[in-house]
Amino acid sequence: MLSRTADHLFWMNRYTERAENTARLLDVNYQTSLLPQSEGVALAGWQGLLSISELMPAYKKKHGEIRATEVMDFMVKDESNPSSILSCLGAARENARAVRGTLTTEVWETQNQTWLEVRRMIKNGEFEQDPAQFFEWVKFRSHLSRGVTVGTMLMDEALYFMRLGTFLERADNTARLVDVKFYAVESDFYGTANEKDQEYDFYHWSAILRSVSGFEVYRKVYRDVIRPERVAELLILRPDMPRSLHACLNEVVNNLRMVANDQSGETHRRAGKLRAELQYGRIDEILATGLHAYLTQFLDRINDLGANISQDFLVPVPG
C-alpha cells in the first residue's frame, strides 16, 4: 500500500476517535458540573479537561480566564483549535475524501454525512440548546463509523491501518484521563478524605467510569463499591475492558503484525514489550512506584510508537 494512502486512513480514524474521546470528556464534565459543588471544584474540573488535552496554553491565549461555556465552545466548535470536535470531524472527512477510492461507499458516506450534519447542528445552535444530546450524537457517529468500517471493509491493509489509528488514539486518551483525574483526588490513596469528600468522590469516580463506558463493566467485574485502585486496574490492566490500555495495546500489536514490513521489526518489538508489561503488570506495584510517573512514561512510549509507525509506514512527520 502507498504510504500516503496508509497515512490518510490512519489519521482518518485517529481524528474520529479523538472527536469521540473529546465528546466523552466534555459530557462527563458537563453532567458533573450540574451536581451541587463549590466553585473551586467546578473550576478544577474544567482545568483538568484542558490539561488532559494539552490545550491550556492555547485556551489561555485566546480566552484568558477559565469559564465553563468558553471551554465548551473552545473544545467543540472553535476551528482555530485543531483538537476541537468540529476540527477533528473536518480533518477525518478530509482524510477520507483523499482516499475515497480505497473506502467502501458506506464508510465514505458515514464520514461525509457526519461532517455535514455537525456543521448544520452547530450553525443552528443545537449544541447550546442541549449539550448532552450533542455529545451523545458525536459518540453515536463514531460508533457508527467503526461498525460500518468493520462491517463493510475488506480485511486487508487498509482496515489494519485504520484500526491502528483508532487504538493508538484511544490508548493515549485513556492514559491522559486516568493521569489527570487521579491526580485531582490522590488524597483518596492515603485515606485522608472526610465523609463529604467521599460522597463527592463517589460521583467523581462514577463520572470517570462513565466517560469510558465503564460503569456497568466495573459493577459486573468487581461487584463492590467504587475504589480508586480498582478503577485504575480496570482502565490500565484489564484486557477485557474495551478502552483499557491493555486492550488497546493488544489491538495495536495485532494490527502491526498484519502490516509488518522489512523495517518495522523494532516498532513491533517496542509495542510488544509495552503490551507484555501491561499483561504481567500488577496494580499494587504500579501504585507503589507512582501512578503519575507510570502514566507519563506510558504516554511518552505511545507517542514514540506513533512516531515510529509514521517512520515505518506512513508519510514521515517533518522533523
Contacts in CASP RR format, 6 or more apart in sequence:
PFRMAT RR
TARGET T0000
AUTHOR 0000-0000-0000
METHOD contacts of the structure
MODEL  1
MLSRTADHLFWMNRYTERAENTARLLDVNYQTSLLPQSEGVALAGWQGLL
SISELMPAYKKKHGEIRATEVMDFMVKDESNPSSILSCLGAARENARAVR
GTLTTEVWETQNQTWLEVRRMIKNGEFEQDPAQFFEWVKFRSHLSRGVTV
GTMLMDEALYFMRLGTFLERADNTARLVDVKFYAVESDFYGTANEKDQEY
DFYHWSAILRSVSGFEVYRKVYRDVIRPERVAELLILRPDMPRSLHACLN
EVVNNLRMVANDQSGETHRRAGKLRAELQYGRIDEILATGLHAYLTQFLD
RINDLGANISQDFLVPVPG
1 157 0 8 1.000
1 158 0 8 1.000
1 161 0 8 1.000
3 313 0 8 1.000
3 314 0 8 1.000
3 315 0 8 1.000
4 315 0 8 1.000
5 99 0 8 1.000
5 102 0 8 1.000
5 158 0 8 1.000
6 157 0 8 1.000
6 158 0 8 1.000
6 161 0 8 1.000
6 259 0 8 1.000
6 313 0 8 1.000
6 314 0 8 1.000
7 310 0 8 1.000
7 314 0 8 1.000
7 315 0 8 1.000
8 95 0 8 1.000
8 96 0 8 1.000
8 98 0 8 1.000
8 99 0 8 1.000
9 95 0 8 1.000
9 99 0 8 1.000
9 102 0 8 1.000
9 158 0 8 1.000
9 161 0 8 1.000
9 162 0 8 1.000
10 161 0 8 1.000
10 162 0 8 1.000
10 164 0 8 1.000
10 165 0 8 1.000
10 309 0 8 1.000
10 313 0 8 1.000
10 314 0 8 1.000
11 91 0 8 1.000
11 92 0 8 1.000
11 95 0 8 1.000
11 165 0 8 1.000
12 92 0 8 1.000
12 95 0 8 1.000
12 96 0 8 1.000
12 99 0 8 1.000
12 111 0 8 1.000
12 162 0 8 1.000
13 92 0 8 1.000
13 149 0 8 1.000
13 162 0 8 1.000
13 163 0 8 1.000
13 164 0 8 1.000
13 165 0 8 1.000
13 166 0 8 1.000
13 169 0 8 1.000
14 165 0 8 1.000
14 166 0 8 1.000
14 168 0 8 1.000
14 169 0 8 1.000
15 88 0 8 1.000
15 89 0 8 1.000
15 90 0 8 1.000
15 91 0 8 1.000
15 92 0 8 1.000
15 95 0 8 1.000
16 88 0 8 1.000
16 89 0 8 1.000
16 92 0 8 1.000
16 111 0 8 1.000
16 142 0 8 1.000
16 145 0 8 1.000
16 146 0 8 1.000
16 166 0 8 1.000
17 142 0 8 1.000
17 165 0 8 1.000
17 166 0 8 1.000
17 169 0 8 1.000
17 170 0 8 1.000
17 173 0 8 1.000
18 83 0 8 1.000
18 88 0 8 1.000
18 169 0 8 1.000
18 173 0 8 1.000
19 85 0 8 1.000
19 88 0 8 1.000
19 89 0 8 1.000
19 92 0 8 1.000
19 138 0 8 1.000
19 142 0 8 1.000
20 138 0 8 1.000
20 139 0 8 1.000
20 142 0 8 1.000
20 143 0 8 1.000
21 169 0 8 1.000
21 170 0 8 1.000
21 173 0 8 1.000
22 53 0 8 1.000
22 75 0 8 1.000
22 76 0 8 1.000
22 83 0 8 1.000
22 84 0 8 1.000
22 85 0 8 1.000
22 88 0 8 1.000
22 138 0 8 1.000
23 85 0 8 1.000
23 134 0 8 1.000
23 135 0 8 1.000
23 138 0 8 1.000
23 139 0 8 1.000
23 142 0 8 1.000
24 135 0 8 1.000
24 139 0 8 1.000
24 211 0 8 1.000
24 212 0 8 1.000
25 49 0 8 1.000
25 52 0 8 1.000
25 53 0 8 1.000
25 177 0 8 1.000
25 211 0 8 1.000
26 49 0 8 1.000
26 72 0 8 1.000
26 75 0 8 1.000
26 76 0 8 1.000
26 131 0 8 1.000
26 135 0 8 1.000
27 131 0 8 1.000
27 132 0 8 1.000
27 135 0 8 1.000
27 136 0 8 1.000
27 139 0 8 1.000
27 211 0 8 1.000
28 207 0 8 1.000
28 208 0 8 1.000
28 210 0 8 1.000
28 211 0 8 1.000
29 45 0 8 1.000
29 46 0 8 1.000
29 49 0 8 1.000
29 207 0 8 1.000
30 72 0 8 1.000
30 131 0 8 1.000
30 132 0 8 1.000
30 135 0 8 1.000
31 132 0 8 1.000
31 207 0 8 1.000
31 210 0 8 1.000
32 45 0 8 1.000
32 203 0 8 1.000
32 204 0 8 1.000
32 207 0 8 1.000
33 42 0 8 1.000
33 45 0 8 1.000
33 46 0 8 1.000
33 68 0 8 1.000
35 203 0 8 1.000
37 200 0 8 1.000
41 200 0 8 1.000
42 68 0 8 1.000
43 66 0 8 1.000
44 184 0 8 1.000
45 184 0 8 1.000
46 66 0 8 1.000
46 67 0 8 1.000
46 68 0 8 1.000
46 71 0 8 1.000
47 56 0 8 1.000
47 66 0 8 1.000
48 180 0 8 1.000
48 184 0 8 1.000
49 71 0 8 1.000
49 75 0 8 1.000
50 56 0 8 1.000
50 59 0 8 1.000
50 66 0 8 1.000
50 71 0 8 1.000
51 180 0 8 1.000
52 173 0 8 1.000
52 176 0 8 1.000
52 177 0 8 1.000
52 179 0 8 1.000
52 180 0 8 1.000
53 75 0 8 1.000
53 83 0 8 1.000
53 176 0 8 1.000
55 74 0 8 1.000
55 75 0 8 1.000
55 81 0 8 1.000
55 83 0 8 1.000
58 81 0 8 1.000
59 66 0 8 1.000
59 70 0 8 1.000
59 71 0 8 1.000
59 74 0 8 1.000
62 74 0 8 1.000
62 78 0 8 1.000
62 80 0 8 1.000
63 70 0 8 1.000
63 74 0 8 1.000
72 131 0 8 1.000
74 81 0 8 1.000
74 84 0 8 1.000
75 81 0 8 1.000
75 83 0 8 1.000
75 84 0 8 1.000
75 85 0 8 1.000
76 84 0 8 1.000
76 85 0 8 1.000
76 86 0 8 1.000
76 122 0 8 1.000
76 127 0 8 1.000
76 134 0 8 1.000
77 84 0 8 1.000
77 85 0 8 1.000
77 86 0 8 1.000
77 122 0 8 1.000
77 127 0 8 1.000
78 84 0 8 1.000
78 86 0 8 1.000
78 87 0 8 1.000
79 86 0 8 1.000
79 87 0 8 1.000
81 87 0 8 1.000
82 88 0 8 1.000
82 91 0 8 1.000
85 118 0 8 1.000
85 138 0 8 1.000
86 118 0 8 1.000
86 119 0 8 1.000
86 122 0 8 1.000
89 114 0 8 1.000
89 115 0 8 1.000
89 118 0 8 1.000
89 138 0 8 1.000
90 115 0 8 1.000
92 111 0 8 1.000
92 114 0 8 1.000
92 115 0 8 1.000
93 111 0 8 1.000
93 112 0 8 1.000
93 114 0 8 1.000
93 115 0 8 1.000
96 103 0 8 1.000
96 107 0 8 1.000
96 108 0 8 1.000
96 111 0 8 1.000
96 112 0 8 1.000
97 108 0 8 1.000
97 112 0 8 1.000
100 108 0 8 1.000
102 158 0 8 1.000
103 111 0 8 1.000
103 153 0 8 1.000
103 158 0 8 1.000
104 148 0 8 1.000
104 152 0 8 1.000
104 153 0 8 1.000
106 148 0 8 1.000
106 152 0 8 1.000
107 145 0 8 1.000
107 148 0 8 1.000
107 149 0 8 1.000
107 152 0 8 1.000
107 153 0 8 1.000
110 141 0 8 1.000
110 144 0 8 1.000
110 145 0 8 1.000
110 148 0 8 1.000
111 145 0 8 1.000
114 141 0 8 1.000
114 145 0 8 1.000
117 141 0 8 1.000
118 138 0 8 1.000
118 141 0 8 1.000
121 127 0 8 1.000
121 134 0 8 1.000
121 137 0 8 1.000
126 133 0 8 1.000
126 134 0 8 1.000
127 134 0 8 1.000
146 166 0 8 1.000
149 159 0 8 1.000
149 162 0 8 1.000
150 159 0 8 1.000
153 159 0 8 1.000
153 162 0 8 1.000
157 258 0 8 1.000
157 259 0 8 1.000
160 255 0 8 1.000
160 258 0 8 1.000
160 259 0 8 1.000
161 255 0 8 1.000
161 259 0 8 1.000
161 313 0 8 1.000
163 251 0 8 1.000
163 255 0 8 1.000
164 252 0 8 1.000
164 255 0 8 1.000
164 256 0 8 1.000
164 259 0 8 1.000
164 309 0 8 1.000
166 251 0 8 1.000
167 248 0 8 1.000
167 249 0 8 1.000
167 251 0 8 1.000
167 252 0 8 1.000
167 255 0 8 1.000
168 248 0 8 1.000
168 252 0 8 1.000
168 302 0 8 1.000
168 305 0 8 1.000
168 306 0 8 1.000
168 309 0 8 1.000
170 243 0 8 1.000
170 248 0 8 1.000
171 245 0 8 1.000
171 248 0 8 1.000
171 249 0 8 1.000
171 252 0 8 1.000
171 302 0 8 1.000
172 299 0 8 1.000
172 302 0 8 1.000
172 303 0 8 1.000
174 212 0 8 1.000
174 235 0 8 1.000
174 243 0 8 1.000
174 244 0 8 1.000
174 245 0 8 1.000
174 248 0 8 1.000
175 245 0 8 1.000
175 295 0 8 1.000
175 298 0 8 1.000
175 299 0 8 1.000
175 302 0 8 1.000
176 295 0 8 1.000
176 299 0 8 1.000
177 208 0 8 1.000
177 211 0 8 1.000
177 212 0 8 1.000
177 235 0 8 1.000
178 208 0 8 1.000
178 232 0 8 1.000
178 235 0 8 1.000
178 236 0 8 1.000
178 291 0 8 1.000
178 295 0 8 1.000
179 291 0 8 1.000
179 292 0 8 1.000
179 295 0 8 1.000
179 296 0 8 1.000
179 299 0 8 1.000
181 204 0 8 1.000
181 208 0 8 1.000
182 228 0 8 1.000
182 232 0 8 1.000
182 291 0 8 1.000
182 292 0 8 1.000
183 292 0 8 1.000
184 204 0 8 1.000
185 193 0 8 1.000
185 201 0 8 1.000
185 204 0 8 1.000
185 228 0 8 1.000
187 193 0 8 1.000
187 197 0 8 1.000
188 201 0 8 1.000
188 228 0 8 1.000
189 228 0 8 1.000
189 229 0 8 1.000
189 287 0 8 1.000
193 201 0 8 1.000
202 225 0 8 1.000
202 226 0 8 1.000
205 226 0 8 1.000
205 227 0 8 1.000
205 228 0 8 1.000
205 231 0 8 1.000
206 215 0 8 1.000
206 226 0 8 1.000
208 231 0 8 1.000
208 235 0 8 1.000
209 215 0 8 1.000
209 217 0 8 1.000
209 218 0 8 1.000
209 226 0 8 1.000
209 231 0 8 1.000
209 234 0 8 1.000
212 235 0 8 1.000
212 243 0 8 1.000
213 242 0 8 1.000
213 243 0 8 1.000
214 234 0 8 1.000
214 241 0 8 1.000
214 243 0 8 1.000
217 234 0 8 1.000
217 241 0 8 1.000
218 226 0 8 1.000
218 230 0 8 1.000
218 231 0 8 1.000
218 234 0 8 1.000
221 234 0 8 1.000
221 238 0 8 1.000
221 241 0 8 1.000
222 230 0 8 1.000
222 234 0 8 1.000
224 230 0 8 1.000
229 283 0 8 1.000
229 284 0 8 1.000
229 287 0 8 1.000
230 283 0 8 1.000
232 283 0 8 1.000
232 286 0 8 1.000
232 287 0 8 1.000
232 291 0 8 1.000
233 283 0 8 1.000
234 241 0 8 1.000
234 244 0 8 1.000
235 241 0 8 1.000
235 243 0 8 1.000
235 244 0 8 1.000
235 245 0 8 1.000
236 244 0 8 1.000
236 245 0 8 1.000
236 246 0 8 1.000
236 278 0 8 1.000
236 283 0 8 1.000
236 286 0 8 1.000
237 244 0 8 1.000
237 245 0 8 1.000
237 246 0 8 1.000
237 278 0 8 1.000
237 281 0 8 1.000
237 282 0 8 1.000
237 283 0 8 1.000
238 244 0 8 1.000
238 246 0 8 1.000
238 247 0 8 1.000
239 246 0 8 1.000
239 247 0 8 1.000
239 250 0 8 1.000
239 279 0 8 1.000
240 247 0 8 1.000
241 247 0 8 1.000
245 278 0 8 1.000
245 298 0 8 1.000
246 275 0 8 1.000
246 278 0 8 1.000
246 279 0 8 1.000
249 271 0 8 1.000
249 272 0 8 1.000
249 274 0 8 1.000
249 275 0 8 1.000
249 278 0 8 1.000
250 275 0 8 1.000
252 271 0 8 1.000
252 275 0 8 1.000
252 305 0 8 1.000
253 268 0 8 1.000
253 271 0 8 1.000
253 272 0 8 1.000
253 275 0 8 1.000
256 264 0 8 1.000
256 267 0 8 1.000
256 268 0 8 1.000
256 271 0 8 1.000
256 309 0 8 1.000
257 268 0 8 1.000
259 313 0 8 1.000
260 268 0 8 1.000
261 312 0 8 1.000
261 313 0 8 1.000
263 312 0 8 1.000
264 312 0 8 1.000
264 313 0 8 1.000
266 308 0 8 1.000
267 305 0 8 1.000
267 308 0 8 1.000
267 309 0 8 1.000
267 311 0 8 1.000
267 312 0 8 1.000
270 301 0 8 1.000
270 304 0 8 1.000
270 305 0 8 1.000
270 308 0 8 1.000
271 305 0 8 1.000
274 298 0 8 1.000
274 301 0 8 1.000
274 302 0 8 1.000
274 305 0 8 1.000
286 294 0 8 1.000
307 317 0 8 1.000
310 316 0 8 1.000
310 317 0 8 1.000
END
